[in-house]
């Protein structure tokens, strides 16, 4: 990429902090939006469950033609005598209503189940947001890592070019062998290859981040956060993180809600064995009047209102094994919650230990850079004084670059493990 093209990329780059990336992901992430739709559906289902308390109303109507009535006075094997009707028309229209007074508390249980499921969807949305925030952090830090490596390689290339110019002059003056010149050129060529690879990694990480935060795929981004952002809660111990995970982690809240749903479903099965009481009404306009004696070929109105009591005796034996299965499902869900807590503790422990390890590595890598710089300075000086080999100088150069790579890697790794802790504990 030319200097003009690089300047244009920098000019078109959008400054973006990690907090801003998270904020955009909340708006543009498809996973979060899908989870939000599920939560809205849950709210509508609560309203629908509450509407079951309202009375039921229905209307019906019919129209038809009656046939003449065959009467088998001599048995069905002989011809029938027919009663001829003067009017074959029949029609009816009516209104019916039912208002539930008691159905074993099943309506209230269904409302509570809908509310519990809606809370579950809310926790699932929280978990989705945390997972997307962690993905955004991964992409953002990967982009920062690749950009930092890219910058380090550029600095190394510039240093290698200056060294190659010095070696070239020494070769032309017959001070060093041609093999030294070839080795120096080969290392410079390898660094150019590494630079191309790193630029590709920057583009791939940028695309991943752009998709998550709603930018176009090729939109250049300029991270405004430094590689090392000291946001670590040094005062928090493993026990603190563990307690937070068990108290506020969406995953643990989800497990609790799933137990409650199973318990409510078990209660609903028990409610099927209780009597049902309700008020009913039926008002019908019909023709002809053949329901009450004496019959009349005339339209009539009939209204009925009262109390209806019903009891499903078959539920005593039909639902017996359903109830056993529901009870087992409750116990299974409780065991599942225990397994979730086990995984949370394991996840917190692993992330916490890796974080502490990374923090120590950061300090060690600082010392490694100092040692590698001093080693390079000494070998560089001794080589051009003809007191050491070029291979020693190139090795020292590689070790210095590797030490700088490790310093960046350890910083990035520490931040990722910190965000992983926040994700597990429900704070991301």
Secondary structure as UniProt FT lines:
FT   HELIX           3..12
FT   STRAND          14..16
FT   HELIX           18..28
FT   HELIX           30..51
FT   TURN            52..53
FT   STRAND          56..65
FT   STRAND          69..71
FT   TURN            73..74
FT   TURN            76..77
FT   STRAND          81..83
FT   STRAND          89..102
FT   TURN            104..105
FT   HELIX           106..172
FT   TURN            173..174
FT   HELIX           178..213
FT   TURN            217..218
FT   STRAND          221..223
FT   TURN            234..235
FT   HELIX           238..248
FT   HELIX           250..271
FT   TURN            272..273
FT   STRAND          276..287
FT   STRAND          300..310
FT   TURN            313..314
FT   HELIX           315..318
FT   HELIX           320..384
FT   TURN            385..386
FT   HELIX           390..425
//
